[in-house]
């Protein structure tokens, strides 16, 4: 086992190729230890080289609505009147603490995502909110996450 830091794209590609070969390693073996170390190195490299922006709260709400097959009307019990729902989803009104709690309970969205923790502006929505650039990664990225999920 010869582990080296990942400093370049070539190092990254070599580490990913080695991870692919080690995927079937039995737990407790030298190969599984190598797999774990390589996955950690690849994860650190990906986090530094390919950072992901967290989407803004309104985008998250709309995504969750789509996933659950909900309409704007379904949000009225969590946000308020039809006009208020429209203002929030249109980015003209920020989420209040009550709305955040209701959306968390009703849609299962983590509170951290609804308040925008880790984003440029910590407000829950509305003006000044930094929109996600929708970072896209080349195929094959986020390898370490896939390894750990197995």
Secondary structure, 3 states (H helix, E strand, C coil): CCCCCCCCHHHHHHHHHHHHHHCCCCCCCHHHHHHHHHHHHHHHHHHHHCCCCCCCHHHHHHHHHHHHCCCHHHHHHHHCCHHHHHHHHCCCCCCCHHHHHHHHHHHCCCHHHHHCCCCCCCCCCCCCCCCCCCCCCCCCCCHHHHHHHC
